[in-house]
């Protein structure tokens, strides 16, 4: 719409079941408004295994910056910060004696993928100004280093046949996170 101009927008609501359609028109020069609806959903993400907790909390590390851009309510920002802090608390609670992280509360089995993913999140949370227990991270780093030293291999199948043994995906991710941490 040209400056000073107008535009008529027709919403064809008659094509939907009465009462089932809704719409919202937002006009802004800020491209961040395109994700505003998804940001609200992110804050209330309902699942709780370690991978889901980290996946929901990771983008919330920077939620406050985006919320400022979109002039969102301060309580929304507080919810995102609380969610990040809760994710950090959950990860700490799920840490085993060897530094690994479990997928669920009170589960005794380690999960390499969840551990490296949690380490990545905790490292970024720390960089974003959130308080992260140093011993929590140090123990995770030690676990990742020990897993890498074991030089594990997993079977690689192609067309249903075992082709060879390869390094698991966690190897590359662990190396990346340890490098980010200067380890």
Order of alpha helices (4+ residues) and beta strands (2+ residues): alpha-alpha-alpha-alpha-alpha-alpha-beta-beta-alpha
